[in-house]
């Protein structure tokens, strides 16, 4: 059974999910850029914001779907197949790109995913400071601010190509990538920019299960895959215990993944 069968329809689920996450975005903006001057990471601000966001999300979700479960209530450990409303588990990642968030840099966001019997069927990444919303349902098209992401021609890498990385990339890889290598400080945004053709690829690692759930759905809908650095595809089902995904992965269209790998050399 899937979300279009008996029970909830995907359109209703997506509509309510979008309303939920944009509401959370409004709350997050109350804290945005309010980090203490001179402090690189204002832990107290981020903690206060995350606790309020998670508490409000739990409250609102319970009002709409009282029988649905939350990722952090032990539901992620339940592998039993179900046909009732308890088969739905919501994963809310309140803040991605916390350094940017507390420092007043607009590239940060929050993600929301829905699992049905432990498989991601809906994903949203919202960037409140820019107003961007990326979303998709499994098997459907990727949407950016309500418009379908067009099929893109991604033929080859050149000096205008963009590879997005995180701050530890150069400790792990030597690169001969001919284009621009940028770190924007937010993995969710990196993945969505690859999905919408604003970048050719992104190297990520040590990502949370929560953060990857929405990106997995959005990427697939836009023809972008998550690959291990040895070329094997990433399978979300390989992490039933919701462990952190510590290994390096490449986010890229299938037709460009091999070429990007050839530009990267793992450091000893």
TAKAQUI-V268600 format. One record per pair of residues at least 4 apart in sequence whose ideal C-beta (glycine too) atoms are under 7 Angstrom apart, sorted by sequence separation. I is the first residue (numbers start at 1). J is the second residue. D is the distance in whole Angstrom. If there is no record, write none. Layout:
I/J/D
I/J/D
//
This chain:
1/5/5
8/12/6
9/13/7
10/14/6
11/15/6
12/16/6
13/17/6
14/18/6
15/19/7
16/20/6
17/21/6
18/22/6
19/23/6
20/24/7
21/25/6
22/26/7
24/28/6
25/29/7
28/32/6
35/39/6
42/46/6
43/47/6
44/48/6
45/49/6
46/50/6
47/51/6
48/52/6
49/53/6
50/54/6
51/55/6
52/56/6
53/57/6
54/58/6
55/59/6
56/60/6
57/61/6
58/62/6
59/63/7
60/64/7
61/65/6
62/66/6
69/73/6
71/75/6
82/86/6
83/87/7
97/101/6
98/102/6
99/103/6
115/119/6
136/140/6
143/147/6
157/161/5
165/169/4
168/172/6
169/173/6
177/181/6
186/190/7
187/191/6
188/192/6
189/193/6
190/194/7
191/195/6
192/196/6
207/211/5
208/212/7
209/213/7
211/215/7
212/216/6
214/218/6
215/219/6
216/220/7
217/221/6
218/222/6
227/231/7
228/232/5
239/243/6
252/256/5
253/257/7
256/260/6
257/261/6
258/262/7
260/264/7
1/6/7
3/8/6
4/9/6
8/13/5
70/75/6
71/76/5
82/87/4
100/105/4
115/120/6
116/121/5
127/132/4
136/141/7
143/148/6
144/149/5
184/189/6
193/198/4
194/199/5
207/212/5
219/224/4
227/232/7
252/257/4
3/9/7
4/10/6
36/42/5
69/75/4
95/101/6
136/142/5
143/149/7
175/181/6
184/190/6
193/199/5
219/225/7
227/233/6
228/234/6
239/245/7
3/10/5
35/42/4
61/68/7
100/107/5
101/108/4
113/120/5
114/121/6
126/133/5
136/143/6
141/148/5
142/149/4
194/201/6
219/226/6
227/234/6
250/257/6
100/108/4
114/122/4
135/143/5
141/149/7
194/202/5
225/233/6
226/234/4
252/260/6
113/122/6
124/133/7
125/134/5
3/13/6
35/45/5
97/107/6
113/123/5
134/144/5
216/226/7
250/260/6
34/45/6
97/108/3
124/135/4
191/202/6
250/261/7
58/70/6
96/108/6
97/109/6
112/124/5
123/135/7
133/145/6
190/202/4
76/89/7
95/108/7
96/109/5
111/124/7
123/136/6
132/145/6
31/45/6
75/89/4
96/110/7
111/125/5
163/177/5
190/204/7
95/110/6
96/111/6
122/137/5
234/249/6
94/110/6
109/125/5
110/126/5
121/137/6
163/179/6
165/181/6
167/183/6
68/85/6
69/86/6
93/110/6
109/126/6
121/138/5
162/179/6
166/183/6
187/204/5
31/49/4
67/85/4
71/89/6
93/111/4
109/127/4
120/138/7
161/179/3
162/180/5
163/181/5
164/182/6
165/183/5
67/86/6
69/88/7
71/90/7
108/127/7
159/178/5
160/179/6
228/247/6
229/248/5
68/88/4
69/89/5
70/90/6
71/91/4
92/112/5
158/178/6
159/179/5
162/182/6
164/184/6
187/207/6
216/236/5
229/249/7
28/49/6
108/129/7
157/178/6
158/179/7
166/187/7
228/249/6
229/250/6
68/90/6
90/112/7
91/113/4
157/179/6
227/249/6
106/129/4
188/211/6
195/218/6
226/249/5
227/250/5
90/114/6
91/115/7
106/130/5
187/211/6
191/215/4
195/219/5
27/52/6
28/53/6
226/251/6
227/252/7
27/53/6
88/114/6
89/115/4
164/190/4
192/218/6
196/222/7
188/215/6
195/222/4
224/251/6
225/252/7
88/116/6
191/219/6
224/252/7
24/53/5
27/56/6
61/90/6
87/116/6
164/193/7
195/224/5
224/253/6
225/254/6
87/117/5
194/224/5
209/239/6
223/253/6
227/257/5
231/261/7
24/56/7
219/251/6
225/257/7
24/57/6
209/242/4
212/245/6
169/203/6
209/243/7
57/92/5
82/117/6
164/199/5
209/244/7
81/117/5
163/199/7
208/244/6
209/245/7
20/57/7
23/60/7
162/199/4
163/200/6
54/92/7
162/200/6
163/201/5
164/202/4
165/203/5
166/204/7
206/244/7
207/245/5
79/118/6
161/200/4
20/60/6
54/94/6
206/246/5
20/61/7
53/94/4
205/246/7
205/247/6
157/200/6
205/248/4
50/94/5
205/249/7
50/95/6
152/197/4
203/248/6
204/249/6
49/95/7
149/195/7
154/200/7
149/196/5
203/250/6
204/251/6
16/64/6
46/95/7
201/250/6
202/251/4
201/251/6
201/252/4
46/98/5
144/196/5
200/252/7
142/195/6
201/256/6
46/102/6
200/256/6
45/102/5
194/251/5
41/99/6
134/192/4
194/252/7
201/260/5
42/102/5
191/251/5
200/260/7
41/102/7
134/195/7
127/189/6
125/188/5
35/102/3
125/192/5
35/103/6
32/101/6
33/103/7
33/104/3
32/104/7
149/222/5
142/218/6
172/248/7
107/184/5
109/186/6
111/188/5
7/85/7
107/185/6
108/186/5
107/186/5
109/188/5
138/217/6
142/221/4
105/185/7
109/189/6
141/221/6
142/222/4
136/217/5
140/221/6
1/83/6
28/110/7
107/189/5
136/218/5
135/218/7
134/218/5
25/110/7
100/185/5
136/221/3
24/110/6
99/185/6
100/186/6
177/263/4
176/263/5
97/185/5
175/263/6
21/110/6
97/186/3
125/214/5
175/264/6
96/186/5
123/213/7
124/214/6
125/215/7
21/112/5
96/187/6
123/214/3
173/264/5
174/265/4
20/112/7
96/188/4
97/189/7
123/215/7
173/265/6
120/213/5
123/216/7
125/218/6
173/266/6
174/267/6
123/217/3
172/266/7
173/267/6
17/112/6
122/217/6
123/218/5
172/267/6
120/216/5
17/114/7
32/129/6
120/217/5
163/260/7
29/128/5
154/253/5
157/256/7
28/128/5
111/211/6
113/213/3
13/114/6
25/126/5
113/214/4
154/255/6
112/214/6
154/256/5
157/259/5
21/124/5
25/128/3
111/214/4
156/259/7
157/260/7
22/126/6
111/215/7
113/217/7
17/122/6
21/126/5
18/124/6
17/124/6
14/122/6
13/122/6
10/122/7
3/116/6
2/116/7
18/133/7
93/208/7
96/211/6
120/236/6
18/135/7
93/210/4
3/121/5
93/211/5
91/210/5
14/135/7
91/213/5
118/240/7
14/137/6
10/137/5
71/210/6
79/240/6
77/241/7
76/242/4
//
